[in-house]
Amino acid sequence: MHQQPPVAMMLGMELFPEIEARSLLGEHFELPADFPAKRTVVIAAFLKEQQELVDRWITALTEAGVPETPLGLGAGAQAVVLELPVLSKRYRMVRGAVDGGMRRAIQLEPILARTWTTYTDVEAFRKALNIPTPRVEVMIVSRLGEVIDRASGEPSEISVARIASTSLEGVA
């Protein structure tokens, strides 16, 4: 995982760290460059028990107009929601079993396409993004890695409206 460039730190910009991820459809990605939209809403989760909260965010954001899957989106897509389970790199050796278990439980192609797992140094990932605890973190991230906006905790009417409108900014 790469640290933020000194220029970004001096300008006070928060950058998404460079990590590898794989969708549950088996596609490999280098993030943030391979994010599927100009503004990708990344819902990072660290614990299996957080799935219900992740689902509440996805439901609220899609009801607010943010596309719920990258499946079928064109290269110029403005926004999309992604689930990002952030797992310890010590589980990398059993990635096939872990991802396979998720695939068997989900089975729906649109959800498999939006769920991208990363096996990384969890503490370094959280530190790079100033996430103080392993909580669900919702971030709007550009393909250049700029974290444009963020929220955490339960989705409220205000936080959902802010994240949705900011991610969809510029859509006619």
C-alpha positions as CSV (number, residue, x, y, z in Angstrom):
1,M,0.0,0.0,0.0
2,H,1.4,3.4,-1.0
3,Q,1.3,6.4,1.2
4,Q,-0.2,9.7,0.2
5,P,2.1,11.9,-2.0
6,P,3.7,14.8,-0.1
7,V,1.9,17.4,-2.4
8,A,-1.5,15.9,-1.5
9,M,-0.6,16.0,2.2
10,M,0.5,19.6,1.9
11,L,-2.8,20.6,0.2
12,G,-4.8,18.8,2.8
13,M,-6.2,16.4,0.2
14,E,-7.2,13.0,1.4
15,L,-6.3,10.2,-1.0
16,F,-7.6,6.7,-1.2
17,P,-4.6,4.3,-0.9
18,E,-3.4,2.2,-3.9
19,I,-4.6,-1.3,-3.3
20,E,-5.5,-4.4,-5.3
21,A,-9.1,-5.7,-5.3
22,R,-11.1,-8.4,-7.0
23,S,-14.8,-8.4,-7.7
24,L,-16.8,-11.5,-6.7
25,L,-17.1,-12.1,-10.5
26,G,-13.3,-12.6,-10.5
27,E,-12.2,-9.4,-12.1
28,H,-8.9,-7.9,-10.9
29,F,-8.6,-4.1,-10.2
30,E,-6.0,-1.6,-9.1
31,L,-7.6,1.0,-7.0
32,P,-8.3,3.8,-7.2
33,A,-7.5,4.0,-10.9
34,D,-9.9,1.2,-11.8
35,F,-12.9,2.5,-10.0
36,P,-15.8,2.1,-12.4
37,A,-17.2,5.7,-12.2
38,K,-16.0,9.3,-12.1
39,R,-17.2,9.3,-8.5
40,T,-17.5,5.9,-6.9
41,V,-19.3,5.6,-3.6
42,V,-17.1,3.1,-1.7
43,I,-18.7,1.4,1.3
44,A,-15.8,0.0,3.2
45,A,-16.6,-2.7,5.8
46,F,-14.2,-4.5,8.1
47,L,-16.4,-7.1,9.9
48,K,-18.9,-9.6,8.7
49,E,-21.4,-8.3,11.3
50,Q,-21.4,-4.9,9.4
51,Q,-23.3,-6.4,6.3
52,E,-26.7,-5.2,7.5
53,L,-25.5,-1.6,7.9
54,V,-23.8,-1.8,4.4
55,D,-27.1,-3.1,3.0
56,R,-29.0,-0.1,4.6
57,W,-26.5,2.3,3.0
58,I,-26.8,0.6,-0.4
59,T,-30.6,0.7,-0.3
60,A,-30.7,4.3,0.8
61,L,-28.2,5.4,-1.9
62,T,-29.9,3.5,-4.7
63,E,-33.3,4.9,-3.7
64,A,-31.6,8.4,-3.9
65,G,-30.6,7.6,-7.5
66,V,-27.0,6.3,-7.3
67,P,-26.6,3.2,-9.5
68,E,-26.3,0.0,-7.4
69,T,-23.9,-1.9,-9.6
70,P,-21.2,-1.3,-12.2
71,L,-22.7,-4.1,-14.3
72,G,-23.7,-2.6,-17.6
73,L,-22.4,0.9,-16.8
74,G,-20.4,2.6,-19.6
75,A,-16.9,3.9,-19.2
76,G,-18.2,7.4,-18.7
77,A,-20.4,6.6,-15.7
78,Q,-20.7,9.4,-13.2
79,A,-21.4,7.4,-10.1
80,V,-21.9,3.9,-8.7
81,V,-22.0,2.1,-5.4
82,L,-19.3,-0.5,-4.5
83,E,-19.0,-2.7,-1.4
84,L,-15.4,-3.1,-0.3
85,P,-14.9,-5.8,2.3
86,V,-11.4,-4.9,3.7
87,L,-9.8,-8.1,4.9
88,S,-6.5,-8.8,6.6
89,K,-3.7,-9.9,4.2
90,R,-3.2,-12.9,6.4
91,Y,-6.4,-14.3,4.8
92,R,-5.0,-13.9,1.3
93,M,-4.0,-17.6,1.2
94,V,-7.6,-18.6,1.6
95,R,-9.1,-15.9,-0.6
96,G,-10.7,-18.5,-2.9
97,A,-12.6,-20.0,0.0
98,V,-13.6,-16.7,1.5
99,D,-14.7,-15.1,-1.8
100,G,-16.2,-18.4,-2.8
101,G,-18.3,-18.4,0.3
102,M,-19.5,-14.9,-0.4
103,R,-20.3,-15.8,-4.0
104,R,-22.4,-18.8,-2.9
105,A,-24.3,-16.8,-0.4
106,I,-25.0,-13.9,-2.8
107,Q,-25.4,-15.5,-6.2
108,L,-26.9,-12.4,-7.8
109,E,-24.7,-11.0,-10.6
110,P,-25.3,-7.3,-10.0
111,I,-24.3,-7.7,-6.3
112,L,-21.3,-9.9,-7.2
113,A,-20.2,-7.2,-9.6
114,R,-20.4,-4.4,-7.0
115,T,-18.6,-6.4,-4.2
116,W,-14.8,-6.0,-4.5
117,T,-12.7,-7.7,-1.8
118,T,-9.3,-6.5,-0.8
119,Y,-6.8,-8.4,1.3
120,T,-4.4,-5.8,2.7
121,D,-2.9,-4.3,5.8
122,V,-6.1,-3.3,7.5
123,E,-4.5,-0.9,10.0
124,A,-2.5,0.9,7.2
125,F,-5.7,1.2,5.1
126,R,-7.6,2.7,8.0
127,K,-4.7,5.0,8.9
128,A,-4.4,6.2,5.3
129,L,-8.1,7.1,5.3
130,N,-8.3,8.4,8.9
131,I,-10.8,5.7,9.9
132,P,-10.2,5.5,13.7
133,T,-12.1,2.2,14.3
134,P,-13.1,-0.7,12.1
135,R,-16.5,1.0,11.3
136,V,-18.4,1.1,8.1
137,E,-17.1,4.1,6.1
138,V,-18.9,5.5,3.1
139,M,-16.6,7.5,0.8
140,I,-17.0,9.2,-2.6
141,V,-13.7,8.6,-4.4
142,S,-12.5,9.8,-7.8
143,R,-10.4,7.7,-10.1
144,L,-7.4,9.8,-9.1
145,G,-8.0,8.7,-5.5
146,E,-9.4,12.0,-4.1
147,V,-11.8,11.4,-1.3
148,I,-14.5,13.9,-2.1
149,D,-16.8,13.3,0.8
150,R,-17.5,10.7,3.4
151,A,-19.9,9.5,6.1
152,S,-20.1,6.8,8.7
153,G,-22.6,5.2,11.0
154,E,-26.3,4.8,10.2
155,P,-27.5,6.3,6.9
156,S,-29.6,9.4,7.8
157,E,-31.7,11.4,5.5
158,I,-29.1,14.2,5.5
159,S,-26.0,12.0,5.0
160,V,-27.6,10.0,2.2
161,A,-28.8,13.1,0.4
162,R,-25.4,14.7,0.7
163,I,-23.5,11.6,-0.5
164,A,-26.0,10.9,-3.3
165,S,-26.1,14.5,-4.6
166,T,-22.3,14.9,-4.4
167,S,-21.7,11.6,-6.2
168,L,-24.2,12.5,-8.9
169,E,-23.1,16.1,-9.3
170,G,-23.1,17.1,-13.0
171,V,-25.6,14.4,-14.1
172,A,-28.3,15.9,-16.2
